[in-house]
Amino acid sequence: LKNLVNEFNQFARLPKSNPLTGNLNKVVTESLVLFNSTQKSGMIEFQADENLPSFIFDPDQMLRIINNLVDNALAAVAEKSADNDSGRIVIRTHYDSVLKIARLEVEDNGPGIPESLRERIFEPYVTTKSQGTGLGLAIVKRMVEDHHGFIRAFSDGHTHTRFVIEL
């Protein structure tokens, strides 16, 4: 099965990056339109840094990154809070004007990443989902690296996970 997935992965290469000058807050807002129409009101909160300037990135890839992280957060929140309405996802943008770094964070109050997987979460075929392929975060990491950025995951393994992307 792993060989088949590897062959498919070779066949289905990611599209070439197409960087343009864009507004990251706008891309996040566009991504959330789909999620907010299908989720409980107030489950997803966007805290936009209005001082975030336009900069060069691939808006399609950034949309895929956001969609993947929010999909994962929704699955984690659903797993933890299937019987109540306490699921919450917060997306934040922040601009560090001194370092000239744009930061995108996606945080959820799901069960967190098990300690045994924290060091490997961005490797292919590593997943916490029973139905997952383990390719989503590996692809996200690759797209972030295509933008000369960094992605990190923080989790206490019990109550939340936060992904931080710096561009």
Summary of the structure (lengths in Angstrom):
residues: 167
radius of gyration: 15.9
end to end distance: 35.0
largest distance: 47.7
contacts: 467
relative contact order: 0.17
helix: 38%
strand: 23%
